[in-house]
């Protein structure tokens, strides 16, 4: 047990050290220093939160790895600003043709990739949290991570809009990164949703294969546990219970 815990802690330290280097590299001469700081505000908050909680609530190495990959990809966008990531120059240097030219795209789609990865990579860590804290089972172990991914994606779009309104100017435009697409926020949320759906589908397929109680757990999770209505009836019951004390 101690050996497994030591290996787990060592693995976390290795990922933390690598991410520190990635963050440092991202901070060196970014395309827009103010946008880099704005893009990393949530990253700094998450790193502090993770450092304070990882000992009491250690996530699996799989979840931590998925989060690590997402944050590294995000740092690429933070360094260049999402709409300026030169992936076309990279693909042209490697393959002799730009990705946009091959796919027939007109805009920089790096932001779409990151929103897709948000759902694809983070839905499983969210699922682990639900399973371990709320003890959800069956259907809810797949739906709730999808629901949280979709709702937090929407909240992030609202944060982007608020930041663009507050800071305005070039910084607001760089952070918002719509590139003239009026449906940009909707498409970003769609890609995050697609990523989460794929992640939960893969998870479900694996569990169907290895968990002999999968169907029973799924059915039991959808079974009505309390047949008595709640709402005003439950309020009356709680009020009477309070008066008796």
matplotlib code that plots the C-alpha trace (Angstrom):
import matplotlib.pyplot as plt

x = [0.0, 2.8, 4.7, 1.6, 1.1, 4.8, 4.6, 1.4, 3.0, 6.1, 4.0, 2.2, 5.5, 6.8, 3.7, 3.9, 7.5, 6.8, 3.8, 5.9, 8.4, 5.5, 4.1, 7.5, 8.0, 4.6, 5.4, 8.6, 7.8, 4.1, 2.2, 0.3, 1.5, -1.8, -3.8, -1.4, -2.1, -5.9, -5.8, -3.9, -6.0, -8.2, -5.1, -3.4, -6.6, -6.9, -3.2, -3.6, -6.8, -5.3, -2.2, -4.4, -6.7, -4.6, -3.4, -6.9, -8.6, -6.1, -7.4, -6.4, -3.3, -5.6, -7.6, -4.5, -2.9, -6.0, -6.0, -2.3, -2.6, -5.5, -3.6, -0.5, -2.5, -4.1, -0.7, 0.0, -3.1, -2.2, 1.3, 0.2, -3.4, -5.9, -6.6, -2.9, -1.6, 0.6, -0.5, -0.7, 3.0, 3.8, 1.8, 3.2, 6.8, 6.1, 3.8, 4.4, 0.8, -1.1, -3.9, -6.4, -5.6, -6.1, -9.4, -10.7, -10.9, -10.9, -10.3, -7.9, -9.5, -7.2, -9.8, -12.2, -9.7, -9.2, -13.0, -13.3, -10.5, -12.1, -15.0, -13.0, -10.2, -12.1, -15.3, -13.7, -12.1, -15.5, -17.0, -14.4, -15.4, -19.1, -18.5, -16.3, -18.1, -21.8, -21.6, -23.6, -24.1, -25.4, -26.9, -26.0, -22.3, -22.3, -25.0, -23.8, -20.2, -21.7, -24.1, -21.3, -19.1, -21.8, -22.8, -19.2, -18.5, -21.4, -20.2, -16.7, -18.3, -20.1, -16.7, -15.1, -18.0, -17.7, -13.9, -14.2, -16.7, -14.6, -11.2, -12.4, -10.0, -7.4, -7.2, -10.9, -10.8, -7.8, -9.4, -12.8, -11.3, -14.5, -12.6, -15.8, -18.0, -21.3, -21.9, -18.5, -19.7, -22.4, -19.9, -17.4, -20.0, -21.0, -17.4, -17.0, -20.3, -19.1, -15.9, -17.6, -20.1, -17.2, -15.4, -18.4, -19.3, -15.7, -16.0, -19.4, -18.1, -15.2, -17.4, -19.9, -17.1, -15.5, -18.4, -20.8, -23.3, -23.4, -27.0, -28.3, -26.6, -27.9, -31.5, -31.3, -30.0, -33.2, -35.6, -37.8, -36.4, -39.0, -42.5, -43.9, -43.8, -41.5, -42.0, -44.7, -45.4, -41.8, -41.8, -44.8, -43.2, -40.0, -42.0, -44.0, -40.8, -39.2, -42.3, -42.1, -38.6]
y = [0.0, 2.4, 1.5, 2.3, 5.6, 6.5, 5.7, 7.8, 10.8, 10.5, 10.4, 13.6, 15.3, 14.4, 15.8, 18.9, 19.5, 19.0, 21.3, 23.9, 23.8, 24.1, 27.0, 28.7, 28.1, 29.6, 32.6, 33.4, 36.2, 35.4, 37.0, 39.2, 39.3, 40.6, 38.0, 35.3, 36.5, 36.5, 33.1, 31.7, 33.2, 30.0, 27.9, 29.5, 29.2, 25.5, 24.7, 26.3, 24.4, 21.1, 21.5, 22.1, 19.1, 16.5, 14.9, 14.7, 13.8, 12.2, 11.7, 8.6, 8.8, 8.5, 11.6, 13.6, 12.6, 13.8, 17.1, 17.5, 17.0, 19.5, 22.1, 21.7, 22.2, 25.2, 26.7, 26.6, 28.7, 31.0, 31.6, 32.5, 33.5, 31.0, 32.7, 33.0, 29.5, 28.8, 25.2, 25.9, 26.9, 23.7, 21.4, 23.1, 22.7, 18.9, 17.9, 20.7, 22.0, 23.8, 22.0, 24.8, 24.4, 20.6, 20.9, 24.0, 26.0, 29.9, 30.5, 29.3, 26.3, 25.7, 27.0, 24.4, 21.7, 22.9, 23.1, 19.5, 18.4, 20.1, 17.7, 14.7, 14.9, 16.3, 14.4, 11.3, 13.2, 14.8, 11.3, 10.1, 13.0, 12.2, 8.5, 9.0, 12.0, 11.6, 7.8, 8.1, 4.8, 3.6, 6.2, 9.2, 8.3, 9.1, 11.8, 14.0, 14.4, 15.3, 17.7, 19.4, 19.6, 21.3, 23.7, 24.7, 25.2, 27.6, 29.4, 29.8, 31.4, 33.9, 34.6, 35.3, 37.6, 39.5, 39.7, 41.1, 43.7, 44.7, 44.9, 45.8, 46.8, 44.4, 42.5, 41.8, 40.7, 38.5, 36.8, 36.3, 35.0, 34.8, 35.7, 37.3, 34.2, 35.2, 31.6, 31.0, 30.5, 28.0, 26.0, 26.0, 24.6, 22.0, 20.8, 20.4, 18.4, 16.2, 15.5, 14.6, 12.4, 10.5, 10.2, 8.8, 6.5, 5.0, 4.7, 3.0, 0.5, -0.4, -0.9, -3.0, -5.3, -5.6, -4.9, -7.9, -5.8, -2.9, -3.5, -4.1, -0.9, 1.1, -0.1, 0.4, 3.9, 4.8, 3.1, 5.4, 5.4, 7.5, 7.2, 10.0, 13.4, 16.0, 19.8, 21.3, 17.9, 17.5, 21.1, 20.4, 17.3, 19.1, 22.0, 19.6, 17.8, 21.1, 22.1, 18.8, 19.5]
z = [0.0, 0.9, -2.2, -4.4, -2.6, -3.0, -6.7, -7.0, -5.3, -7.4, -10.5, -9.4, -8.7, -12.2, -13.9, -11.7, -12.7, -16.4, -16.3, -14.4, -17.3, -19.9, -18.0, -17.9, -21.6, -22.3, -20.2, -22.2, -24.7, -25.3, -28.2, -25.8, -22.1, -20.8, -22.6, -21.3, -17.7, -18.4, -20.0, -17.0, -14.2, -13.9, -14.3, -11.3, -9.3, -10.2, -9.4, -5.9, -5.3, -6.5, -4.4, -1.3, -1.9, -3.6, -0.3, 1.2, -2.1, -4.5, -8.0, -9.9, -12.1, -15.2, -14.2, -13.3, -16.6, -18.6, -16.7, -17.3, -21.0, -21.3, -19.3, -21.5, -24.7, -23.1, -22.4, -26.2, -26.8, -23.9, -25.4, -28.9, -28.1, -29.4, -32.7, -33.5, -32.8, -35.9, -36.5, -40.2, -40.3, -38.4, -40.7, -43.8, -42.5, -41.8, -44.7, -47.2, -46.9, -44.3, -42.4, -43.2, -46.9, -46.7, -44.8, -46.6, -43.4, -43.4, -39.6, -37.0, -35.3, -32.4, -30.0, -31.3, -30.6, -27.0, -26.4, -27.7, -25.5, -22.5, -22.8, -24.0, -21.3, -18.3, -18.4, -16.8, -13.9, -13.3, -13.3, -10.8, -8.5, -8.7, -8.1, -5.1, -3.4, -4.4, -4.9, -8.1, -10.1, -13.4, -15.8, -13.5, -13.5, -17.2, -17.5, -14.7, -16.0, -19.4, -17.7, -15.7, -18.8, -20.8, -18.0, -17.1, -20.8, -20.9, -17.7, -19.4, -22.4, -20.0, -18.3, -21.8, -22.6, -19.3, -19.6, -23.1, -21.9, -18.9, -20.6, -24.1, -26.9, -28.3, -25.1, -25.0, -28.7, -28.1, -25.1, -26.7, -29.9, -32.0, -35.2, -36.5, -36.0, -34.3, -33.4, -31.9, -28.3, -29.5, -31.5, -28.7, -26.3, -29.0, -29.4, -25.6, -25.5, -28.4, -26.6, -23.3, -25.1, -26.8, -23.5, -21.6, -24.5, -24.3, -20.6, -20.8, -23.5, -21.3, -18.2, -20.2, -21.0, -17.6, -15.2, -15.0, -13.0, -15.5, -16.7, -13.2, -11.9, -14.8, -14.3, -10.5, -11.0, -12.9, -10.4, -8.3, -4.8, -3.1, -4.4, -2.2, -4.0, -2.5, -3.1, -0.9, 0.8, 1.9, 3.1, 5.3, 6.7, 7.6, 9.1, 11.3, 12.3, 13.3, 15.4, 17.3, 18.5]

ax = plt.figure().add_subplot(projection="3d")
ax.plot(x, y, z, "-o")
ax.set_aspect("equal")
plt.show()
